[in-house]
């Protein structure tokens, strides 16, 4: 079979466009409606998407005046979605900076058990000082320290997931022996950031390890992804930038002795779809016209580390913005936004419009055929293994993509017509990791 796309549906309340909640069709309190997310997941499953994905942060996500704010804890939400679906992968974001490995490893293993092998973990280090202040810290840890902690956090999680051998559970009623104690062992991890005895209080999960996803594009982020990730969500504005990122990350992965095909790179795309170009552009204008610039400017000012009054709406970004090296959080997104504004000579008002749909992810407006063409061109040009689909409005944007774009990709032989496996690893074409015994045998061979 020829190489095929991987599609993930990135779900966010009423949609990724910040003004989507103001449309007549939208439910402005969908952000806490479990039924809303279950129906979206069923729609994505009908479209044979590999997975759905929820972002998360242990801090209030945005100004409550601006858009639906507040989000359900995503691993809890995924258990409710698991009961309403049967095949689609379920990916949640969780921070290595503001969690401990034991609890988080247990939580994701639990989701993998509950969903019969469909769990994935989007590993983030969480940028910004506000989250730190929710966890007894005066400020966020330094960028390099957060990534050093993340690497050790993952090492501990892998050890915990492998602390039970696959055949440790016997359930032998006749002998009265439920499990084999010799096949469950402490991990006795002692490192710079963590001391964890183990073992995990849960048998090895259906996938062995939940799928590991990473979403940072800084140098440290790319290093973490090359070492551990099996899928990467990234934001790229141009084909050339996407090709460079793709080639760089695949090369880094190979240099560490990993198969580059074992890492799927999925840029985000916000598809604004209409039956004609005119209709698609009208929807885009209608959404952009509903943006309240005063809210958006405050958010942009926080991202750029300047005061809102330093960003006049009808002028370009000011000179003298900080260099990326001076930014301790969200380095790659900061650089993307500044580069976009400078490259296209956008005013602050125009930049706000460009960011309103996807916060720096590529927005593409057009007909279903044009959206399919845009996806195919990047896929075939060495810029992507698939895409993180970010509907600007939910549920309509996901329904339209599923019903009108997916069939085009299927007819072109670029996307599956049905699932061929049952786990998230199956969908991504990735093997189930060997357990502890196999790993020890390899190490001593």
C-alpha positions in Angstrom: 0.0 0.0 0.0 1.3 3.5 -0.8 2.0 6.0 2.0 -1.2 7.4 3.5 -2.2 10.4 5.5 -2.8 10.5 9.3 -5.5 12.8 10.5 -6.1 14.0 14.0 -9.0 16.1 15.0 -8.0 18.8 17.5 -11.2 19.6 19.4 -11.7 22.9 21.2 -15.1 23.9 22.7 -17.0 25.8 19.9 -14.1 25.7 17.5 -10.6 27.1 17.1 -11.7 30.5 15.8 -11.9 32.7 18.9 -15.2 34.2 17.8 -16.9 30.9 16.9 -19.0 31.0 20.1 -20.7 34.1 18.8 -22.2 32.5 15.8 -26.0 31.7 15.9 -25.3 28.0 15.6 -22.9 27.8 18.5 -23.5 26.6 22.0 -21.5 29.0 24.1 -21.2 26.6 27.0 -20.1 23.6 25.0 -16.7 23.7 26.7 -18.2 21.7 29.7 -20.8 19.6 27.7 -19.6 16.0 27.6 -22.3 15.1 25.1 -20.9 17.8 22.7 -17.5 16.1 22.8 -18.9 12.6 22.5 -20.7 13.6 19.3 -17.6 15.2 17.9 -15.6 12.1 18.6 -18.3 10.0 16.8 -18.2 12.3 13.8 -14.4 12.0 13.6 -14.6 8.2 14.0 -17.2 8.1 11.2 -14.5 9.9 9.1 -11.9 7.3 10.1 -9.6 9.8 11.7 -6.7 8.3 13.5 -7.4 10.2 16.7 -8.9 13.2 18.5 -6.9 15.5 20.7 -7.4 17.9 23.6 -5.0 20.7 24.6 -4.8 21.5 28.3 -3.0 23.7 30.8 -3.2 23.8 34.6 -4.2 27.5 34.5 -7.2 29.4 33.2 -6.8 29.2 29.5 -7.8 32.7 28.4 -9.5 35.9 29.4 -13.1 34.8 30.3 -14.4 37.9 28.5 -12.9 36.8 25.2 -14.1 33.3 24.5 -15.4 30.1 26.3 -12.9 29.6 29.1 -12.4 26.7 31.5 -11.9 23.2 30.3 -12.7 19.7 31.6 -9.6 17.7 32.7 -8.9 15.8 29.5 -8.1 12.3 30.7 -11.4 12.3 32.6 -13.1 13.5 29.5 -11.5 10.8 27.4 -12.9 8.1 29.6 -16.4 9.4 28.8 -15.6 9.5 25.1 -14.1 6.0 25.2 -17.5 4.7 26.2 -19.2 6.5 23.3 -16.7 5.3 20.6 -14.9 2.1 19.6 -12.0 2.7 17.3 -10.8 6.3 17.3 -7.6 7.2 19.2 -7.9 9.4 22.3 -5.0 11.9 23.0 -4.9 14.2 26.0 -2.3 16.9 27.0 -0.6 16.7 30.4 2.2 18.7 31.8 5.5 17.2 33.1 6.2 20.4 35.0 3.1 20.3 37.2 2.5 16.6 37.7 4.4 13.7 39.2 5.3 10.6 37.1 3.5 8.0 39.2 0.1 9.6 39.1 0.3 10.6 35.5 1.6 7.2 34.3 -1.2 5.5 36.2 -3.8 7.9 34.7 -2.8 7.3 31.1 -2.5 3.6 31.6 -6.0 3.7 33.0 -7.3 5.5 29.9 -5.5 2.9 27.8 -7.3 0.0 29.7 -10.7 1.8 29.6 -10.5 2.4 25.9 -9.0 -1.0 25.0 -5.8 0.5 23.7 -6.6 3.9 22.2 -4.8 6.3 24.6 -2.1 8.9 23.7 -0.3 11.5 25.8 0.7 14.9 24.4 3.7 15.7 26.6 4.1 19.4 27.4 6.3 21.4 29.7 3.8 24.3 30.2 5.0 27.8 29.4 4.1 30.9 31.4 4.4 32.2 35.0 0.6 31.9 35.8 0.6 28.1 36.0 3.7 28.2 38.3 1.8 30.3 40.8 -0.9 27.6 41.0 1.8 25.2 42.2 3.5 27.0 45.0 6.1 28.6 42.7 6.9 32.3 42.2 7.8 31.8 38.5 8.1 29.1 35.9 11.2 27.0 35.9 13.7 27.9 33.2 13.1 26.5 29.7 16.1 24.1 29.8 15.2 22.9 33.3 11.6 22.1 32.2 12.8 20.0 29.3 15.4 18.2 31.5 12.6 17.4 33.9 10.4 16.2 31.0 13.0 13.8 29.8 13.4 12.2 33.2 9.7 12.2 33.7 9.2 10.2 30.6 12.0 7.7 31.5 10.2 7.1 34.9 6.8 6.7 33.1 8.2 4.1 30.7 9.7 2.2 33.6 6.4 2.3 35.5 4.4 1.1 32.5 6.9 -1.8 32.1 7.0 -2.7 35.8 4.5 -5.5 35.1 5.3 -8.1 32.6 2.6 -8.8 30.0 1.9 -12.2 31.4 2.0 -11.2 35.1 -1.7 -11.7 35.5 -2.6 -15.4 35.9 -6.2 -15.3 37.2 -5.9 -19.1 38.0 -9.0 -19.9 39.9 -8.1 -23.6 40.4 -4.7 -22.9 42.1 -5.9 -19.7 43.8 -3.1 -17.6 42.3 -4.2 -14.4 40.7 -0.8 -13.0 39.7 2.9 -13.9 39.5 4.9 -11.8 42.0 8.1 -12.6 40.1 6.8 -10.7 37.1 6.0 -7.4 39.0 9.0 -5.4 40.2 9.9 -2.1 41.7 11.7 0.4 39.4 13.8 2.0 42.1 14.4 5.1 40.1 16.7 7.8 41.6 17.4 10.8 39.4 17.9 14.5 39.5 14.2 15.3 39.7 12.5 12.2 40.9 12.8 9.2 43.3 10.2 6.6 42.5 10.2 3.1 43.9 7.2 1.6 41.9 5.9 -0.7 40.7 2.8 0.8 39.1 -0.5 -0.4 40.8 -1.9 -1.4 37.4 -1.1 -4.2 34.9 0.6 -3.3 31.7 -1.9 -1.7 29.4 -3.2 -2.9 26.0 -0.7 -0.8 24.0 2.1 -1.4 26.4 2.8 2.3 26.5 0.2 5.0 25.5 1.3 6.7 22.3 3.7 9.6 23.0 3.0 12.9 21.3 4.9 16.2 21.6 4.0 19.7 20.5 7.0 21.9 21.1 9.1 23.2 18.2 12.0 25.0 20.1 15.4 23.4 20.0 14.7 21.7 23.3 11.3 20.6 22.1 12.7 19.1 18.9 15.3 17.3 21.0 12.7 15.8 23.2 10.5 14.8 20.3 13.4 13.1 18.4 14.2 11.1 21.5 10.8 10.0 22.7 7.8 11.1 20.5 5.8 9.0 18.1 3.8 11.9 16.8 4.4 15.6 16.7 1.9 18.4 16.5 3.5 21.5 15.0 2.6 24.9 13.7 4.1 25.9 10.3 2.9 28.8 8.1 4.7 28.1 4.8 5.6 25.0 2.8 9.3 25.9 3.0 9.2 26.2 6.8 7.3 22.9 7.1 9.7 21.0 4.8 12.7 22.3 6.9 11.1 21.3 10.2 10.1 17.9 8.8 13.6 17.2 7.4 15.3 18.4 10.6 13.2 16.4 13.0 13.4 13.2 10.9 17.2 13.6 10.7 17.4 14.1 14.5 15.4 11.0 15.0 17.6 8.9 12.8 20.7 10.3 14.5 19.4 8.8 17.8 19.1 5.4 16.2 15.3 5.5 15.8 13.4 4.8 12.6 12.3 8.2 11.2 9.1 6.6 10.0 8.2 5.9 13.6 7.7 9.6 14.2 4.6 11.1 12.5 4.8 14.8 11.9 1.3 16.5 11.8 1.2 20.3 11.2 -2.0 22.1 12.2 -4.4 23.4 9.6 -7.5 25.4 10.2 -9.8 24.7 7.2 -12.5 27.3 6.5 -14.7 25.4 4.0 -17.4 26.6 1.7 -19.2 25.1 -1.3 -17.6 27.9 -3.3 -14.6 30.2 -2.7 -17.0 33.1 -2.2 -18.9 31.2 0.5 -15.7 30.2 2.3 -14.4 33.7 2.2 -17.7 35.0 3.5 -17.5 32.6 6.5 -13.9 33.7 7.2 -15.0 37.4 7.1 -18.0 36.8 9.3 -15.8 35.1 11.9 -13.1 37.8 11.8 -15.6 40.6 12.1 -16.8 39.1 15.4 -13.3 39.3 17.0 -13.1 41.9 19.7 -9.7 43.5 19.1 -9.3 44.8 22.7 -9.2 41.2 24.0 -7.1 39.9 21.2 -4.5 42.7 21.6 -4.2 42.0 25.3 -3.4 38.3 24.5 -0.9 39.3 21.8 0.8 41.7 24.2 1.2 38.9 26.8 2.7 36.6 24.1 5.1 39.3 22.9 6.0 40.5 26.4 5.0 44.1 25.8 2.3 46.4 27.1 -1.0 46.5 25.1 -0.6 50.3 24.5 2.7 49.4 22.7 0.6 47.7 20.0 -1.4 50.3 18.1 -4.0 48.4 16.1 -3.2 49.9 12.7 0.6 49.9 12.9 3.1 47.1 12.4 4.7 45.4 15.4 7.1 47.7 17.1 10.9 47.3 16.6 13.0 46.0 19.5 10.9 43.0 20.5 12.8 40.4 22.6 14.8 37.8 20.9 13.7 34.2 21.2 16.6 33.5 23.5 15.1 35.9 26.0 11.7 34.1 26.0 11.3 31.4 28.7 8.0 30.0 27.5 6.5 29.1 24.2 9.6 30.1 22.3 8.7 28.6 18.9 5.2 30.1 18.9 6.6 33.5 19.8 9.0 33.3 16.8 6.3 32.1 14.5 4.1 35.0 15.3 6.8 37.7 15.0 8.1 36.1 11.7 4.6 36.0 10.2 4.0 39.7 11.1 7.4 40.8 9.7 7.3 38.7 6.6 3.9 39.9 5.5 4.2 43.4 6.9 1.0 43.0 8.9 -0.5 45.6 11.1 -1.5 44.5 14.6 -5.1 44.4 13.6 -4.3 42.2 10.6 -2.1 40.0 12.7 -4.9 39.6 15.2 -7.2 38.4 12.4 -4.6 35.9 11.2 -4.2 34.5 14.7 -7.9 34.5 15.5 -8.5 31.2 13.7 -5.6 29.1 14.9 -3.2 31.0 17.1 -0.4 30.7 14.6 -1.4 27.5 12.8 -1.9 27.7 9.1 -5.4 28.8 8.1 -6.7 27.7 4.6 -9.9 29.0 3.1 -11.5 27.4 0.1 -13.7 24.6 -1.3 -13.5 20.9 -0.2 -11.4 20.2 -3.3 -9.0 23.1 -2.6 -8.6 22.0 1.0 -7.8 18.5 -0.2 -5.3 19.9 -2.7 -3.6 21.9 0.1 -3.3 18.8 2.3 -2.1 16.7 -0.6 0.5 19.2 -1.7 2.2 19.4 1.7 2.0 15.6 2.2 3.6 14.8 -1.1 6.2 17.6 -0.8 7.9 16.2 2.3 6.3 18.6 4.7 3.9 16.3 6.7 2.9 12.8 7.4 -0.6 14.0 8.0 -2.4 16.9 9.6 -3.8 18.1 12.9 -7.3 19.3 11.7 -8.5 22.3 13.6 -12.1 23.2 12.7 -12.7 26.9 13.1 -16.3 26.2 14.2 -17.7 23.1 15.9 -19.5 20.9 15.2 -20.2 22.2 11.7 -16.5 22.5 10.6 -15.7 18.9 11.6 -18.9 17.6 9.9 -18.1 19.5 6.7 -14.5 18.2 6.7 -15.6 14.6 7.4 -18.4 14.6 4.8 -16.8 16.6 2.1 -13.0 16.6 2.3 -12.3 13.0 3.7 -14.1 11.3 0.7 -11.9 13.3 -1.7 -8.8 12.2 0.1 -10.1 8.6 0.0 -10.9 8.7 -3.7 -7.3 9.9 -4.3 -6.0 6.9 -2.4 -4.5 9.2 0.3 -6.5 8.1 3.3 -8.0 4.9 4.7 -11.6 3.9 3.9 -11.9 1.9 7.1 -9.8 1.1 10.2 -7.6 -1.9 9.8 -6.6 -2.2 13.5 -8.2 -1.5 16.9 -5.5 0.5 18.8 -4.1 4.0 18.3 -0.7 2.4 17.6 -2.4 0.4 14.8 -3.8 3.5 13.3 -0.4 5.2 13.2 1.3 2.0 12.0 3.5 1.7 15.1 4.5 -1.5 16.9 3.6 -2.3 20.5 6.7 -1.7 22.6 8.4 -4.7 24.1 7.9 -5.2 27.8 10.5 -5.2 30.6 11.6 -8.8 30.2 12.2 -8.4 26.4 14.0 -5.1 27.0 16.3 -6.7 29.6 17.1 -9.6 27.3 18.0 -7.1 24.5 20.2 -5.1 26.9 22.1 -8.2 28.0 22.3 -9.9 24.6 
